[in-house]
Amino acid sequence: MPEKICNDRVSGDEATPLLPAEGAKFEEEAIQFGAPQSSGSCRLKRGDAEVYVTYLAGQGNYPRERIQSKGNPASLGDAYGYLSDKGGISLYVPCGPSPARDSQNRLIVGTSASVVRDTVKSSGAPGQSTPGLRALSAFAAQAARDIAQDWFKCPGADRLPDGPVTIHWGR
């Protein structure tokens, strides 16, 4: 795994456990991960295993309660989102002049991995013991930090804490 992925925008460290260490050649396909755009995607692949990162620079109404009702609530400091029924994590990161709770300016960072998605497909719903979910939570947090802090330079993004995204089970 390269040290930096997605056109050198995201650290590759946290993606490593989501792809096989050996086997097929590592492939990366990044779309609009050069200069900041309104949206972009990045696909990492080794063999049959895949990891995805997407971003959307959004302006709109993103109330925390409505967003988190789309799945299991998730958070990373001031960023909030959800773990979907298909096993993907979406985070809404404040990215405006004022990092107010329901600010109109959000950078939406989505992540998914085939190791999680395939397990969820066969078991029906993600759970605390879903293989790869801890690694995906760590990767989602790293991608959100790297994209919001280092690339988009979102005000207040430096307050996103270290560590993985927290999934709030049972809410």
Helices and strands as residue ranges (DSSP letters): E 4-5, E 10-11, G 13-18, E 26-31, E 39-46, E 49-59, H 64-68, E 72-76, E 79-83, E 89-94, E 105-113, H 114-123, H 133-145, I 146-151, G 157-159, E 166-167
